[in-house]
Amino acid sequence: MKSSRNEKSVVSYIRGFPADVASRLKVIRNLIFQHAPEAEESISYGMPAYKLFGKPLVYFAGYTHHIGFYALPSGHKKFQKELSMYKQGKGSVQFPLDERLPLDLIEKVIIFRKEENTTAALGTKKTATISKSAAAKKSKSK
């Protein structure tokens, strides 16, 4: 039941699923844009992918018996206890289609990943600014 890996847009990816699965995928997509409206949406690794500040935020995918949610290892490590009731891999979790989506948990993970990406981006910008400032001072002192 997985959508074609050749999809060009998230909308067409979601349309490739039966209505019950598509509605779950839309809910996750809406949560991402609710909490990270500036995220860049694309298809990567054959699934909906979201980047923030050029770095991966989260991914999700539809399958025959579950929704795959990929918040990278850091997102899964942070919510290890809450995710423990679901089948997992390194950086991935499976939400069975015969159970309710844990929307509060998905929301917390998205917010955590956004904060993580934002902090990393700000740290990079601060480091770049400090480096430029130091280089400018050094060239003035010559």
Protein Blocks (a to p, Z undefined) as FASTA:
>chain_A
ZZcfkbfbfklmmmmpcfklmmmmmmmmmmmmmmmmmbccddeehiacddeehiafbdcd
ddfkbccddebjklmmmmmmmmmmpccdehiacddfkbccdfklmmmmmmmmmmmmmmmm
mmmmmmmmmmmmmmmmmmmmZZ
